[in-house]
């Protein structure tokens, strides 16, 4: 039974914005964890993105039991559009954007909000775990937040990070709490595309934030290897990461930060290109061709010096894609690399 509670709009500390699309298998656990938060001054805005399964019925059920839940039903336009819809309705001092197939600790909002208020932070980042749906194993998501690479003091700004912050902090929204007034002042938004809809929002938030802080604790669990999830079906929207990277490049230049951030961005752009090329195999011949034909140029990778790139392995793979005869050579390279990695 979901606890009944009422929170006045002017007392909402956190607006939880939950996009939902065909997640009936995991939705109850997600909602139970959100409605059971130890922080009570919250509102939960659930945006059903045109679900065709029982997700909307589950949302309505929870809405009928908990006055803090508001359900909005819209036509299917993707998670980015759903999050923007939820933001327009939000009244909280802070915004939080979980995914509906994941779950979180009951103390997540209380601990993140306490740290945000203590540091007067624009963005608060916390650690996370990963649940493998195939093996059932839960392991720390070690690459989502490298605290040892960030300044020791809190709060900090990205300008104080010594190294490539794109590689120290992941471009996900669900492991971060955002101050709503900051998001509104900077006119930040989620890109309305099928996948990679939060990369632009998250990294632009970090670049523009004057005060960033962290919580050294795993407060969220991400499910991985979920059949039919967006991350497992990126081959159906393989151009979305390119759109996000182009928007980021444009804004970095408009902010007059290219001289400082350009090398880091370009290094990250190559990493994302190769990651998407690898993860969309074997349906990625078209992606392979546009990368070497145009996109490496558009993203500034071809015109950048080698010392801008931090991974020798990635640079070697990039050279192969750029200069090889065709996709078969790339596939042979990947198979050799996988064989080497399996022995290490």
The 8 nearest C-alpha neighbors of each residue, nearest first, counted from 0:
[[1, 2, 64, 3, 31, 61, 65, 35],
 [2, 0, 64, 3, 65, 34, 61, 31],
 [3, 1, 0, 4, 65, 64, 34, 35],
 [4, 2, 65, 1, 64, 66, 5, 67],
 [5, 3, 66, 2, 65, 67, 6, 39],
 [4, 6, 66, 67, 7, 3, 65, 40],
 [7, 5, 40, 8, 11, 10, 67, 4],
 [6, 8, 10, 9, 11, 5, 40, 41],
 [7, 9, 10, 11, 90, 6, 91, 42],
 [8, 10, 7, 11, 90, 91, 6, 12],
 [11, 9, 7, 8, 12, 40, 6, 91],
 [12, 10, 91, 40, 41, 8, 13, 9],
 [11, 13, 91, 92, 40, 41, 93, 10],
 [14, 12, 91, 93, 41, 94, 11, 92],
 [13, 15, 91, 94, 42, 89, 41, 43],
 [16, 14, 43, 95, 44, 96, 94, 42],
 [15, 17, 44, 96, 85, 45, 95, 43],
 [16, 18, 45, 97, 96, 46, 44, 19],
 [19, 17, 46, 81, 78, 45, 47, 82],
 [20, 18, 47, 48, 99, 46, 17, 22],
 [19, 21, 50, 48, 22, 47, 49, 18],
 [22, 20, 50, 52, 54, 23, 51, 19],
 [21, 23, 24, 26, 20, 25, 54, 100],
 [22, 24, 54, 26, 25, 53, 21, 52],
 [25, 23, 22, 26, 27, 100, 21, 54],
 [26, 24, 100, 23, 22, 28, 27, 29],
 [27, 25, 29, 23, 22, 28, 99, 24],
 [26, 28, 30, 29, 25, 31, 23, 57],
 [29, 27, 31, 30, 26, 25, 32, 102],
 [28, 30, 102, 26, 32, 27, 31, 99],
 [31, 29, 33, 27, 32, 28, 34, 26],
 [32, 30, 28, 34, 33, 29, 35, 27],
 [31, 33, 35, 29, 30, 34, 105, 103],
 [32, 34, 30, 35, 36, 31, 29, 105],
 [35, 33, 31, 36, 32, 30, 1, 2],
 [34, 36, 32, 33, 31, 105, 37, 1],
 [37, 35, 105, 38, 33, 34, 106, 32],
 [36, 38, 106, 39, 105, 109, 35, 108],
 [39, 37, 109, 36, 40, 108, 41, 106],
 [38, 40, 41, 37, 36, 4, 6, 35],
 [41, 39, 11, 12, 6, 38, 10, 13],
 [42, 40, 13, 11, 39, 12, 14, 43],
 [41, 43, 67, 14, 15, 68, 44, 11],
 [44, 42, 68, 15, 67, 14, 16, 69],
 [43, 45, 16, 69, 68, 15, 70, 85],
 [46, 44, 17, 70, 18, 16, 69, 71],
 [47, 45, 71, 18, 81, 72, 70, 19],
 [48, 46, 19, 72, 49, 71, 20, 18],
 [49, 47, 75, 20, 73, 50, 74, 19],
 [48, 50, 75, 74, 73, 47, 51, 20],
 [51, 49, 20, 21, 48, 52, 47, 54],
 [50, 52, 21, 49, 53, 54, 20, 55],
 [53, 51, 21, 54, 50, 23, 55, 22],
 [54, 52, 56, 55, 23, 57, 51, 21],
 [53, 55, 23, 57, 56, 52, 21, 22],
 [56, 54, 58, 57, 53, 59, 47, 50],
 [57, 55, 59, 53, 58, 54, 60, 52],
 [58, 56, 60, 54, 55, 59, 61, 53],
 [57, 59, 55, 61, 60, 56, 62, 54],
 [60, 58, 62, 56, 57, 61, 63, 55],
 [59, 61, 57, 63, 58, 62, 56, 64],
 [60, 62, 64, 58, 63, 59, 65, 57],
 [61, 63, 59, 68, 65, 64, 60, 58],
 [62, 64, 60, 61, 65, 59, 66, 68],
 [65, 63, 61, 62, 1, 3, 66, 60],
 [66, 64, 3, 62, 67, 68, 63, 61],
 [65, 67, 68, 5, 4, 62, 64, 3],
 [68, 66, 42, 65, 43, 5, 69, 4],
 [69, 67, 43, 62, 66, 65, 44, 42],
 [68, 70, 44, 45, 43, 62, 67, 71],
 [71, 69, 45, 46, 44, 68, 72, 58],
 [70, 72, 46, 47, 45, 73, 69, 44],
 [73, 71, 47, 46, 48, 70, 49, 74],
 [74, 72, 48, 49, 47, 75, 71, 46],
 [73, 75, 49, 48, 76, 72, 47, 50],
 [74, 76, 49, 48, 77, 73, 50, 20],
 [77, 75, 80, 74, 48, 78, 191, 81],
 [76, 78, 193, 79, 80, 75, 192, 81],
 [77, 79, 81, 80, 18, 82, 76, 193],
 [80, 78, 191, 189, 82, 196, 81, 190],
 [79, 81, 191, 83, 82, 78, 77, 76],
 [82, 80, 78, 84, 79, 83, 18, 46],
 [83, 81, 85, 79, 84, 80, 78, 86],
 [84, 82, 86, 80, 85, 81, 189, 79],
 [85, 83, 81, 82, 87, 86, 80, 88],
 [84, 86, 82, 88, 83, 87, 16, 44],
 [87, 85, 89, 83, 88, 84, 82, 16],
 [86, 88, 84, 85, 89, 83, 82, 90],
 [89, 87, 86, 85, 90, 84, 44, 83],
 [90, 88, 86, 87, 14, 91, 85, 44],
 [91, 89, 8, 11, 14, 88, 92, 9],
 [92, 90, 13, 11, 14, 12, 93, 89],
 [91, 93, 12, 179, 13, 178, 11, 90],
 [92, 94, 178, 13, 179, 91, 177, 12],
 [95, 93, 14, 177, 13, 179, 176, 15],
 [94, 96, 15, 176, 16, 14, 97, 177],
 [95, 97, 16, 173, 15, 172, 17, 98],
 [98, 96, 173, 17, 99, 95, 16, 101],
 [99, 97, 100, 101, 17, 173, 96, 18],
 [98, 100, 101, 19, 26, 29, 17, 97],
 [99, 101, 25, 98, 26, 22, 29, 222],
 [102, 100, 221, 99, 98, 222, 29, 220],
 [103, 101, 29, 220, 219, 32, 28, 221],
 [104, 102, 219, 220, 218, 32, 105, 107],
 [103, 105, 218, 107, 106, 219, 32, 102],
 [104, 106, 36, 107, 32, 37, 35, 103],
 [105, 107, 109, 104, 37, 108, 36, 110],
 [108, 106, 104, 218, 110, 109, 105, 111],
 [109, 107, 111, 110, 112, 106, 38, 36],
 [108, 110, 38, 112, 106, 107, 111, 113],
 [111, 109, 113, 107, 112, 108, 106, 114],
 [112, 110, 108, 114, 113, 109, 107, 115],
 [111, 113, 115, 109, 114, 110, 108, 116],
 [114, 112, 110, 116, 111, 115, 109, 117],
 [113, 115, 117, 111, 112, 116, 118, 110],
 [116, 114, 120, 112, 118, 113, 117, 119],
 [117, 115, 119, 113, 118, 114, 112, 120],
 [116, 118, 114, 115, 119, 113, 120, 112],
 [117, 119, 120, 115, 116, 154, 114, 212],
 [120, 118, 116, 115, 117, 121, 210, 154],
 [121, 119, 210, 115, 118, 211, 122, 212],
 [120, 122, 178, 210, 208, 177, 211, 181],
 [123, 121, 177, 211, 120, 176, 178, 212],
 [122, 124, 212, 176, 213, 175, 211, 115],
 [125, 123, 175, 213, 174, 214, 212, 176],
 [126, 124, 214, 213, 174, 216, 215, 175],
 [125, 127, 217, 216, 218, 215, 144, 174],
 [126, 128, 217, 219, 140, 220, 218, 139],
 [127, 129, 139, 220, 140, 138, 217, 219],
 [130, 128, 221, 220, 138, 137, 140, 222],
 [129, 131, 137, 222, 136, 221, 223, 132],
 [132, 130, 223, 135, 136, 133, 134, 224],
 [131, 133, 135, 224, 134, 130, 225, 223],
 [132, 134, 131, 135, 224, 225, 136, 223],
 [135, 133, 136, 131, 132, 130, 137, 224],
 [134, 136, 131, 132, 133, 130, 137, 222],
 [137, 135, 134, 131, 130, 138, 132, 129],
 [136, 138, 130, 129, 131, 128, 135, 139],
 [137, 139, 129, 128, 140, 136, 130, 131],
 [140, 138, 128, 141, 129, 127, 137, 217],
 [141, 139, 128, 127, 142, 129, 143, 138],
 [140, 142, 139, 143, 144, 145, 128, 127],
 [141, 143, 144, 140, 145, 167, 169, 168],
 [144, 142, 169, 168, 141, 140, 145, 126],
 [143, 145, 168, 142, 167, 146, 126, 169],
 [146, 144, 167, 147, 148, 142, 168, 143],
 [145, 147, 149, 148, 144, 167, 215, 150],
 [146, 148, 145, 149, 150, 151, 144, 167],
 [149, 147, 146, 145, 167, 150, 161, 160],
 [148, 150, 146, 147, 160, 151, 145, 161],
 [151, 149, 152, 160, 159, 148, 155, 153],
 [152, 150, 149, 153, 147, 146, 155, 148],
 [151, 153, 150, 154, 155, 149, 212, 159],
 [154, 152, 155, 212, 151, 118, 211, 150],
 [153, 155, 212, 211, 210, 118, 152, 120],
 [156, 154, 211, 210, 153, 159, 152, 212],
 [155, 157, 209, 158, 159, 210, 211, 208],
 [156, 158, 159, 160, 206, 205, 155, 164],
 [157, 159, 156, 160, 206, 161, 155, 259],
 [158, 160, 157, 156, 161, 155, 150, 149],
 [161, 159, 157, 158, 149, 162, 150, 164],
 [162, 160, 159, 163, 149, 148, 150, 164],
 [163, 161, 160, 164, 148, 263, 167, 166],
 [162, 164, 263, 165, 166, 167, 161, 160],
 [163, 165, 167, 166, 162, 168, 160, 157],
 [166, 164, 163, 167, 168, 267, 169, 263],
 [165, 167, 164, 163, 168, 267, 169, 142],
 [166, 168, 164, 145, 165, 144, 148, 163],
 [169, 167, 144, 143, 166, 165, 164, 170],
 [170, 168, 143, 171, 144, 167, 165, 166],
 [169, 171, 198, 201, 202, 168, 172, 197],
 [172, 170, 169, 173, 197, 201, 198, 174],
 [171, 173, 175, 174, 201, 96, 197, 170],
 [172, 174, 97, 96, 175, 171, 98, 95],
 [175, 173, 125, 172, 124, 171, 126, 219],
 [176, 174, 124, 123, 173, 172, 125, 177],
 [175, 177, 123, 95, 122, 94, 124, 93],
 [178, 176, 122, 94, 93, 121, 179, 175],
 [179, 177, 93, 121, 181, 180, 92, 94],
 [178, 180, 93, 182, 181, 92, 94, 177],
 [179, 181, 183, 182, 178, 184, 92, 93],
 [180, 182, 184, 179, 178, 183, 185, 121],
 [183, 181, 179, 185, 187, 180, 184, 186],
 [182, 184, 186, 180, 185, 181, 179, 187],
 [183, 185, 181, 186, 182, 180, 187, 179],
 [184, 186, 182, 183, 187, 181, 207, 204],
 [187, 185, 183, 184, 182, 188, 181, 180],
 [188, 186, 182, 185, 200, 183, 189, 204],
 [189, 187, 200, 190, 83, 186, 182, 199],
 [190, 188, 79, 200, 197, 196, 191, 83],
 [189, 191, 196, 79, 192, 188, 197, 199],
 [190, 192, 79, 80, 189, 196, 77, 193],
 [191, 193, 196, 194, 190, 77, 79, 239],
 [192, 194, 77, 236, 196, 191, 195, 239],
 [195, 193, 196, 192, 239, 229, 236, 233],
 [196, 194, 197, 240, 198, 239, 243, 193],
 [195, 197, 190, 79, 194, 192, 189, 198],
 [196, 198, 200, 195, 199, 189, 201, 171],
 [199, 197, 170, 201, 200, 195, 196, 202],
 [198, 200, 202, 201, 197, 243, 203, 247],
 [201, 199, 197, 189, 203, 198, 188, 202],
 [200, 202, 204, 198, 170, 203, 199, 197],
 [203, 201, 205, 204, 199, 200, 170, 198],
 [202, 204, 206, 205, 200, 201, 199, 207],
 [205, 203, 201, 207, 202, 206, 208, 200],
 [204, 206, 202, 208, 203, 207, 201, 157],
 [205, 207, 203, 204, 208, 157, 202, 156],
 [208, 206, 204, 205, 203, 209, 185, 157],
 [209, 207, 205, 210, 206, 121, 204, 156],
 [208, 210, 156, 207, 211, 121, 155, 120],
 [209, 211, 120, 154, 155, 121, 208, 156],
 [212, 210, 122, 154, 155, 120, 123, 156],
 [211, 213, 154, 123, 153, 120, 124, 122],
 [214, 212, 124, 123, 125, 215, 211, 114],
 [213, 215, 125, 216, 124, 111, 126, 114],
 [216, 214, 125, 126, 213, 217, 146, 124],
 [215, 217, 126, 214, 218, 125, 127, 213],
 [218, 216, 126, 127, 219, 128, 125, 215],
 [217, 219, 104, 107, 127, 103, 216, 126],
 [220, 218, 103, 127, 217, 104, 102, 128],
 [221, 219, 128, 129, 102, 127, 103, 101],
 [220, 222, 129, 101, 130, 128, 223, 219],
 [221, 223, 130, 101, 129, 131, 220, 132],
 [222, 224, 131, 225, 130, 132, 221, 129],
 [225, 223, 132, 131, 226, 133, 231, 222],
 [224, 226, 223, 228, 132, 227, 222, 231],
 [225, 227, 228, 224, 231, 232, 229, 223],
 [228, 226, 231, 232, 225, 229, 230, 224],
 [229, 227, 231, 230, 226, 225, 232, 224],
 [228, 230, 232, 231, 233, 194, 227, 193],
 [229, 231, 228, 232, 233, 194, 227, 223],
 [232, 230, 228, 229, 233, 227, 226, 224],
 [231, 233, 229, 234, 230, 235, 227, 228],
 [234, 232, 235, 236, 237, 230, 231, 229],
 [233, 235, 279, 237, 232, 236, 282, 283],
 [236, 234, 233, 232, 237, 279, 193, 238],
 [237, 235, 233, 234, 238, 239, 193, 194],
 [236, 238, 234, 233, 239, 235, 240, 286],
 [237, 239, 241, 236, 240, 242, 286, 234],
 [240, 238, 242, 241, 237, 194, 236, 195],
 [239, 241, 243, 242, 195, 238, 244, 237],
 [242, 240, 244, 239, 243, 238, 245, 294],
 [243, 241, 239, 245, 240, 244, 246, 238],
 [244, 242, 240, 246, 241, 245, 199, 247],
 [243, 245, 247, 241, 246, 242, 248, 240],
 [244, 246, 248, 242, 247, 243, 241, 249],
 [247, 245, 249, 243, 244, 248, 242, 250],
 [246, 248, 244, 250, 245, 249, 199, 251],
 [247, 249, 245, 251, 246, 250, 244, 252],
 [250, 248, 246, 252, 247, 251, 245, 253],
 [249, 251, 253, 247, 252, 248, 254, 246],
 [252, 250, 254, 248, 253, 256, 249, 257],
 [251, 253, 255, 257, 250, 254, 249, 256],
 [252, 254, 250, 255, 251, 249, 256, 257],
 [253, 255, 251, 252, 256, 250, 257, 249],
 [256, 254, 252, 253, 257, 251, 258, 250],
 [257, 255, 254, 259, 251, 258, 260, 252],
 [256, 258, 261, 260, 252, 259, 255, 251],
 [259, 257, 256, 261, 260, 255, 262, 252],
 [258, 260, 257, 256, 261, 262, 263, 255],
 [261, 259, 257, 263, 256, 262, 258, 264],
 [260, 262, 257, 264, 263, 258, 259, 265],
 [263, 261, 265, 307, 264, 260, 266, 259],
 [264, 262, 266, 163, 260, 261, 265, 267],
 [263, 265, 267, 261, 266, 262, 268, 260],
 [266, 264, 268, 262, 267, 263, 300, 261],
 [265, 267, 308, 263, 269, 264, 268, 262],
 [266, 268, 270, 264, 265, 269, 263, 271],
 [269, 267, 265, 271, 270, 266, 264, 272],
 [270, 268, 272, 266, 267, 271, 273, 265],
 [269, 271, 267, 273, 268, 272, 274, 266],
 [272, 270, 274, 268, 269, 273, 275, 267],
 [273, 271, 269, 275, 274, 270, 268, 276],
 [272, 274, 276, 270, 275, 271, 277, 269],
 [275, 273, 271, 277, 276, 272, 270, 278],
 [276, 274, 278, 272, 277, 273, 279, 271],
 [275, 277, 273, 274, 279, 278, 272, 283],
 [276, 278, 274, 275, 279, 280, 273, 333],
 [277, 279, 275, 280, 276, 274, 233, 234],
 [280, 278, 234, 276, 277, 283, 282, 275],
 [281, 279, 282, 283, 278, 277, 276, 234],
 [280, 282, 283, 279, 284, 277, 278, 330],
 [283, 281, 280, 279, 284, 234, 285, 286],
 [282, 284, 286, 285, 280, 279, 281, 287],
 [283, 285, 287, 286, 282, 288, 326, 281],
 [286, 284, 288, 287, 283, 289, 282, 290],
 [287, 285, 283, 289, 288, 284, 290, 276],
 [288, 286, 284, 290, 285, 289, 283, 291],
 [287, 289, 285, 286, 290, 291, 292, 284],
 [290, 288, 292, 286, 293, 291, 287, 294],
 [291, 289, 294, 287, 295, 288, 292, 293],
 [290, 292, 321, 288, 289, 293, 295, 320],
 [291, 293, 289, 290, 288, 294, 295, 296],
 [294, 292, 296, 289, 295, 290, 291, 297],
 [293, 295, 290, 297, 296, 289, 298, 292],
 [296, 294, 300, 298, 290, 297, 301, 293],
 [297, 295, 294, 299, 293, 301, 298, 300],
 [298, 296, 294, 299, 295, 293, 300, 245],
 [297, 299, 295, 296, 300, 294, 245, 268],
 [298, 300, 296, 297, 302, 301, 295, 303],
 [299, 301, 295, 303, 302, 298, 296, 265],
 [302, 300, 296, 303, 295, 299, 298, 304],
 [301, 303, 300, 299, 304, 296, 295, 298],
 [302, 304, 300, 301, 299, 305, 307, 265],
 [305, 303, 306, 307, 302, 308, 301, 300],
 [304, 306, 307, 308, 303, 314, 309, 311],
 [305, 307, 308, 304, 309, 303, 262, 266],
 [306, 308, 262, 305, 304, 266, 309, 303],
 [309, 307, 266, 306, 305, 310, 314, 311],
 [308, 310, 307, 311, 266, 306, 314, 313],
 [311, 309, 313, 312, 308, 314, 266, 315],
 [310, 312, 314, 313, 315, 309, 308, 316],
 [313, 311, 315, 310, 314, 316, 317, 309],
 [314, 312, 316, 310, 315, 311, 317, 270],
 [313, 315, 317, 311, 316, 312, 318, 310],
 [316, 314, 312, 318, 313, 317, 311, 319],
 [315, 317, 313, 319, 314, 318, 320, 312],
 [318, 316, 314, 320, 319, 315, 321, 313],
 [319, 317, 321, 315, 316, 320, 322, 314],
 [318, 320, 316, 323, 322, 317, 321, 315],
 [321, 319, 317, 318, 323, 322, 316, 329],
 [320, 322, 291, 318, 319, 317, 323, 290],
 [321, 323, 319, 320, 318, 324, 291, 317],
 [324, 322, 319, 325, 320, 321, 328, 329],
 [323, 325, 322, 328, 326, 327, 320, 319],
 [324, 326, 323, 327, 328, 329, 320, 288],
 [325, 327, 329, 328, 330, 284, 287, 324],
 [328, 326, 330, 329, 325, 331, 324, 332],
 [329, 327, 331, 326, 330, 325, 332, 323],
 [328, 330, 332, 326, 327, 331, 333, 320],
 [329, 331, 327, 333, 332, 328, 326, 334],
 [332, 330, 328, 334, 329, 333, 327, 335],
 [331, 333, 329, 335, 330, 334, 336, 328],
 [334, 332, 336, 330, 335, 331, 337, 329],
 [333, 335, 337, 331, 336, 332, 338, 330],
 [336, 334, 338, 332, 333, 337, 331, 339],
 [335, 337, 333, 339, 338, 334, 340, 332],
 [338, 336, 340, 334, 339, 335, 333, 341],
 [337, 339, 335, 341, 336, 340, 334, 342],
 [340, 338, 336, 342, 337, 341, 335, 343],
 [339, 341, 337, 343, 342, 338, 336, 335],
 [340, 342, 338, 339, 343, 337, 336, 335],
 [343, 341, 340, 339, 338, 337, 336, 335],
 [342, 340, 341, 339, 338, 337, 336, 335]]
